[in-house]
């Protein structure tokens, strides 16, 4: 009786410890950049990637963009002239309707909105 109680206790301990000590999966969207040049401004909290910039994330992906500017204070990623741009999952999509010389796509990482 005591032996079966010990085996049951060890089994429950192993089962519960897996749930208690396991790490929570983060819901944050990790942005993975590749580029030729990176310029970081710690004062303004901005990072500018230039030269064949590629990005892969849970929400969007693209290749060979001319320039990407990441502003950590406004949570905006500005993408200039990307190729093979793919929208995987965003919460909202907006078209600004502005015709400008620069082909800019703005992705907000906090609200997961994309404006073109």
MOKA-V55960 format. One record per backbone hydrogen bond with DSSP energy under -1.0 kcal/mol. NH is the residue of the N-H (numbers start at 1). CO is the residue of the C=O. E is the energy in kcal/mol with one decimal. If there is no record, write none. Layout:
((NH | CO | E) (NH | CO | E))
This chain:
((5 | 1 | -1.8) (6 | 2 | -2.2) (7 | 3 | -2.1) (8 | 4 | -2.2) (9 | 5 | -2.3) (10 | 6 | -2.6) (11 | 7 | -2.3) (12 | 8 | -2.5) (13 | 9 | -2.3) (14 | 10 | -2.4) (15 | 11 | -2.3) (16 | 12 | -2.7) (17 | 13 | -2.4) (18 | 14 | -1.4) (19 | 15 | -1.0) (20 | 16 | -2.6) (21 | 17 | -2.4) (32 | 56 | -2.0) (34 | 54 | -2.0) (36 | 51 | -2.2) (37 | 50 | -2.4) (39 | 48 | -2.5) (41 | 46 | -3.1) (45 | 41 | -1.1) (46 | 41 | -1.8) (47 | 70 | -2.4) (48 | 39 | -3.0) (49 | 68 | -3.3) (50 | 37 | -2.3) (51 | 66 | -1.9) (53 | 65 | -2.3) (54 | 34 | -2.9) (55 | 62 | -2.0) (56 | 32 | -1.6) (57 | 60 | -1.2) (61 | 86 | -2.0) (62 | 55 | -1.9) (63 | 83 | -2.9) (65 | 53 | -2.6) (66 | 80 | -1.6) (67 | 80 | -1.1) (68 | 49 | -2.6) (69 | 78 | -2.5) (70 | 47 | -3.3) (71 | 76 | -2.8) (72 | 45 | -2.7) (76 | 71 | -1.4) (77 | 107 | -2.6) (78 | 69 | -3.1) (79 | 105 | -3.2) (80 | 67 | -2.9) (81 | 103 | -2.4) (83 | 63 | -2.5) (86 | 61 | -3.3) (88 | 59 | -3.3) (89 | 59 | -1.7) (91 | 112 | -2.3) (92 | 112 | -1.2) (94 | 114 | -3.2) (104 | 102 | -1.2) (105 | 79 | -2.4) (106 | 115 | -2.6) (107 | 77 | -2.6) (108 | 113 | -2.8) (109 | 75 | -2.4) (112 | 108 | -1.3) (114 | 92 | -2.1) (115 | 106 | -2.8) (116 | 94 | -2.6))
